[in-house]
Amino acid sequence: MRESQTNLAGDLLLHLGRSGEGLLHERVKRALRAAIREGRIEVGTALPPSRQLAADLGCSRWAVTEAYGQLVAEGYLEAQTGSGTRVRWSNASDADGRQPVARQEAVARFDLAPGLPDLRAFPRRRWADAVRAQVTTAAYTEFGYPPSGGHLRLRRLLAEYLGRSRGVSTTPQDVTVCTSVTDGVRRVCRALRAEGIIAVGCEEPGWTRLREVIRAAGLDPVPIGADGGGLRTEELAGRPGLRAVLATPAHQFPLGSVLAPERRAALLHWARQVDGVVLEDDYDAEFRYDRRPVAALQGMDPSRVILFKSLSKILSPALGIGWIVAPPRWTAHLHRADQAATQPSTVDQLAFAALLESGGYDRHLRACRQRYRKRRDALVQALADELPGAPVSGIAAGLHLILRLPTRVDTAAVVTAAARRSLRVADLAAYHATDEHADHGLVLGYGNLADNAVREAVRHLRAAVEESRPAPTPTAGA
């Protein structure tokens, strides 16, 4: 049973019935019992003090204390000095009749799956200070509904920041604040469909979630091959009618490649030729370890590229802050079509704006680059020691790498065996939209892996790989 003092049923809706349906304390008791049995008040919830509930119900305090006392005697409630009166009965039970235990999704001890930054390094104090400052100093008008497209102060600072750090060419009016890259792609896909575009080219392999978002928006995700040079732009010529492509030029997921210079030019040439648009997911662009990050593709042709970015891989996905940089034509469509679109809270937008303005965001990024580079080096060395026959690739940037395994090793079985050891890894094949590929290996993310757990995690991975190897075939005559 939960002990949290914050789990209070402060506003408790009870149906007491009519006055002719019994004594008042009996009606309070029946209403409380019904709320508990229906699951409207969960096990462990602290009920309001008797004086407060009596005032809410417009009855005497005695009626409430009498109802509480009877339900304690029946086992529905439990009264403890200093802890108030709490619900102890649940209408859910296991098959054998025992009271259920709250189930939570198991958290792996070793997180080598891609998709998360170092959650331990979230700048708690810096963020809390930024939020506190905005709550105490913001004008009262800021606490209304967020303006369409996001707060203008954040949009102005984002336009400046993206210009100097990513070579993006835009104005505050063409920056739209959203909750994530997924949210941004969803919004743009709706705008594309309204303009008659019915398909979007997607890197193959690529993020499965974004393909699903495109399909859910009513568009057809068309696989376009990717390799060590990024998106294979030559495949676009054989796709008549295709006018939109989703790409990750700065750091292809999951292969880890950068879009080659000649392909960057070819992609923009294609977009102009077909009167199309490039959706640029600026994935992991900040984290490059061998040289300076390449500039965003958007800066080469702002009229043909829509750029997406979020704080999910830099600070935390829990913040729910992202942005879209689009040509004016598409920005107007986004604002017109998404008047009721979900936005991050104004307070969080202003807190992030404060981090940008103070330089705190840049300092956090610099610290992250150093931390991730050391962790990447430690992981690569551990893999070389424990799995010397398995080459790695995609290590120059980002927060993940590719571990290639022998074809005789069942990668899906490795993922399952690793999970039994509380180790999360991802099968490279899971990011392909088709079965027509020869990729065989694992995608290993190191963003959310503790530094002191790298060696032990790789040892568990080696054990999972060895367990998944096929048994040797007996020789003839043996």
N, C-alpha and C positions, 0 to 999 in steps of 0.2 A: 504494500500500500504506500502511495506517495506521501512524503512528509513535507512537500513544498508549501510554504505559508502563502505563496502567491496564487495557489489554486483555490480561489474563493468563488462561491456562487453568489456574487454580490447582487446581481439582478436576477432574481429567481421568479420565473413565471409559474404560478400555481393556479389551478382551477378548483375553487372551493365549492362550486355548485350553489344552489339556491339555499336560502335560510331555512326552508322547511325540510332539508335533507339531513337533519341530525344536528347534534351539538357542534358548536364551532370548533372545539379542539379536535373532535372526531373528523370533521371535514378537513382541517389542516393536516391531520395525520394521514388521511386517505390521499390527499393531494400530493403530499411529500412522498408517500409510498409509491404512488403511481409514477411520479417523476423519476424515482430511482429505478423502478422496475422497467420503465420504458427506455432507460439509458440516457435520459436527458441530464441527469446528474451523475457524473462518473465516480467510480470507486476512488476514494482518497480525497474527494472534494470537501473543503471546509464550508459548512453552511453558515449563513449570516448569523450574527449574534441574535439572540431571541428578541432583544429590544428593537433591533433594526428591522427584523422580519415582521414583527408585530406592527411597527409603524407603516411598513410597506403594504401590509394586508389590511390595515385599518381595524385591527382587533386588539384584544388585551394581550399583554405579555404572557399572562398565565396560560392562555390557550396555546401559545407557541411552545412554552417550556413543557407543558403537559404532553403535547404531540411529540416533541423531541424525546421525552422520557419514555414514552410508550414504544417508539421506534428503536430506541437503544435496547429496551427489553426484548424486542422481537429480533434483534440482530441486524437491522438495517443500518443503524448508526452506531458510532462509537464516540463516547465523550471522554476527553483526557484533559486534565488540568494543564493550562498553558497552551494547549493545542486546539481548543475549541471542540466543536461537534463535527465529526467527519463521517462521510459515507463509507461503510465497510462491506456492503453487499453489492455484487455485480450480477446482472442477468445472463452474463456469458459464462460458460463452463466448458471444460475439456470433456472429451468423450467418456472419461472415467469418473466424471462428476466433481473433480477437484476445481478449486477456484483458479481462474486463469492468471498467468503472469504476463505483464505487458511485454509484447514482442517488439523488438526493434531490429532494423536491418543490421546484420552483422558488419562491423567495421574491420577491414583487413588489417592485420598487424603491419604488413609490408605493402605499401601502395606503389606499385610499379605500373599502374594503368595511366594512360595519357589523359589530359584534359583538366588538370588542376595545378594551380601554383602552390607555393609553399604556404599552407594555411597557418603554420606555426609562426610565420614571419609577418602575418598581417599587422600593420602598424596601429595597434589598438589605441594607444595613448594619443597618437597624432590624429587619428580619425575622431576619437572621442572629443578631443579639444576643438577640432574643426566644427563638429556638430554642435557642441556646447556654445561656441562663439556665435554661430548662426542663430541658434534658438534665442540667445539673450540679446542679440543686437539687431536682428532683422526687423524691418518695419512690419507692422501688424498686417499690412496688405499682402505680405508674402505668404501668409497662412491660408490664402484662398486656394482655388483650384489652380493647378499648374498651367501656365500659358501653352497654347498649341505649339508643338515643335520643341518645347523645352524652355528653360529659363534663359533669357537673353544674355545674362552675364556669363553663364557657363558656355553658351554657344560662341560668344565672342572670344573667350579664353581658349576654347578648343580650336577655333579657327587660327588663332595666333600660334598655339602650341604645335598643331599639325603642320603649319607652314614651315616652322623652323626645324622641327624634328623629323618630319616625314616627307618634306617637299610637296605638301598638298597645297593646291591653289583653290581657295574658296572664300566665302564671306560668311559672317555669322548667320545671315538669313538663310543660307543653304546648308546649314548644319541642323540636323534633326536629332534630338535626344530620344533614345528608346531604352529598352530594358536589357537587350542582349543582341548579339549578332543574329541569333535565331529569330528574334522578334523583328529585327531590321529586315532580314531577308523575307520574312513573311509579309511585311507591309509592302515592300517593293514588288513582290510577286503579284500581289493584288493589283498594284498599279500597272504592272506589265500586262496582266490579263485584260484590264480595262482598255488598254491600248491595242489589243488584238494580238499580242505576243502569246503563243500557246506552248512554247517549249524553252527550256533553259539547258544549255550544255553544262555538264558537271565533270570535274576531273575524276578519272578512273584509275586508281582508287581515290577515295575522298571521304569527307565526313558524311557518315550515313544519316545523321540527324538532319542535315541541310537538304539532302535529297528528299527525305520524308516531308519536310516543310514545303518544298517546291511542289511535290505531288499533292499534298493536302490543300494547296492553294488552287488546284485545278490545272496546273501546268505539268508538262511531261519532262522529267529529268533525263536528258540524253547523255549517255556516257561518252566522254572524250578522253582518250588515253593520256597518261602522264608518265614521265620517266625521269632520268637524272637531270634533264634540262627543263623540267616542269611540264606544263600543258603542251601537248603535241598539236600545235596550231595548224599544222598541215592537214589534220583530220577535219577541220572546220569546212574546208572547201567542198567536201562530199556530203554536206548536210543542208540541202536546199530548204529554205523556209526558216532556218534557225537564225534568230536575231538577238539572242541573249546568252551570255556565258558566265558562269560562276567560277572564279579562279582564285588561287592563293599565290600571287607572284613572289612575295617576299620569303615564304617558307611553306612549301607544299606539304599538306598533311595527307597521308602519313609518311611519304617517301623522304621528306626533309630537304628536297631540292629547291633551288632558286630558279625562277623563270629566266632562261637564257636571254641575253640582250636582243638577239635577232628574233626571238619569239615574242618578246615584248612589243617590238615594232610591228611584227606580223599580226599580233592580236588586235592592236589598235587599227591597223590598216583594214583588217577584216570588218571591224565594227563600223568604220566609216563606209565601207563598200556596201554593206547590207543595211545601212541605216539602223544599226543595232546598238547594244549597250553591254558593257563589261561590268559585272558585279565583282568587286575586288574585296575579298576577305583578307584584311591585313593581319593575318594570323602569325603570332609569335615574332612580329617584325622587330621588336625591341631587343630580342635576345639573339645576338650573333657574336661568335667568339673568335673567329679567324680574321675578321675585318669589320669595317663599319657596315651597318645595315644598308641594304639598297633602298633607294627612295621609293615611295609609293608610285604605282603606275598612274594613279589619278592625276599627278602633276604633269604628266606628258600630254594628256588630253582631257581636261576637266569636263568637256561637253559630252564625252562618251563613256565615262567611268563613274560608277556609284561605289563609294568606299564604305566599308563596315568595320567597326571596331568596338570592343567592350573592355571593361575592367576585369572580366572573369579570369583571365590568365595572368593578370598583373597584380591585382589586389585580392579580389575574391568574387566568385559568382553570386555570393549571398547579397552583395550590394545592389545587383540588378541595374547597372548603369552601362549604357552603350550609346553609340551614335552612328548616324548615317550622314555622309557627305555626298550630295547629289547635285547634278546640274539643275538650274532654276526650274526647268520644265517639269522635272520629276519631283522636286521639292514641293512645288505648288500642288501637284497631284496628291502627294503624301499628306499634306496638311488639309487638303479639301476632303479626302476620303477617310481620314483617320481622326476626326474631331474627338471621338470618344476613346482613342487608343490609350492603353495603359502607359503611364510614365513613372519614372522614379519620383520619389517624394521631392518636393521643392527643397526641403531641408538637406537631403542627401545631395541634391544637385549643387546647392550652394556650398556644402562642405567640400565636395570634390573641387569646385571652383576655387575655394580657398587654398587647397593643396597645390593646385596648378599655379596660382598666383604667388604663393610663398616660396615655391621651389621644392616643397616637401615631396611632391610627386616625382620630380627628377632625382632627388636624393634616394628615394625608395628604389627607383629603377636601377640606379648605379649599384646600390648594395645588392640587389637581386642578381644582377649580371655576374658579380664576383662570386656570390654564393653558388649560383647554378653552374658556373664554369668549373669550380672546384668539385662540385658533386658529380658533374658529368665525367670529369677526369677520373674520379675515384670509381665510378661505375664502369667505365670502359676498361680500367685496369683490372677490376675484380672479374669482369666477364672474360678478359684475356687469360686470367689465371685459372678460373674454374671451368670455362668452356672454350678452350683454346682453338677448337676446330670450327667455331661459329663466328663468322665475320660480322662486324657491325658497320652501319652506314647512317648517314643523316645526322652526324654529330656536330656539324659546324654551327648549328643554330637551334633555337627552339628549346623545348623542355622534354623531348623524347628522342629515341633513336630506334633503329631497326636492327634486330638480332636475327640473322639468317640461320636456319636450322637445316640439317640434312633432310632430304625429301622423305626418307624412310621414317622420320619422326612425325607422329601425328600431332600437329600443333594444337588442335582442339582438345586432345587428351592432355597436353601439357597445361593448358589453361585450367582444366578441371583438376588435375593433380596439384597444381600450384594453389588453387583455392582451398584444397584440403589442408594445405600448410599455412593458411591465412596470408596468402600472397596473391595480389591482384596483378594480372598481366592481360594483354589483349592480343588476339589472333589477327595477324595482318590480313588474312583472307576475309575477315568480317567487314572490312572497309571497301570491298569490291562489290560493284553492283551486278556483275556477271561472274560466271564460273570460267570464263575464257581468259585465264591468266596463269602465270607460272610462279607468282609470288608465294614464298613459303617461309614463314618466320613469325616473329613476335614483335609487337610495338611496345616498347618499354618507356614509360614516362618516369621522370625523376624529379618532377617539380615538387610533389608532396611526399617524397621519401626522406625520412630523417637521415642526417649525415652519418650518425653513428650506427645506422642499420644497413648501410649499403652492402657490406661484406656478408652479413648474415642473410640478407635477402637473396643475394646471388647464390649462396650455398643452397638455399631452399629451391631456387630455380634450377640449379644443376640437378638436384635430386628429382625434381618433377620431370625434367628432360630424360634422365636415365630411366625413370619408371615408365616413360612413354615410348621407349625404344622397343621395336619388335624383338621377340625372342629369337636367338640365332637358329638358323635352319640346321637340323642335324645332318652331318655328312653321311654319305652312303657307306653302309657297312658298320656304322658306329653302333 
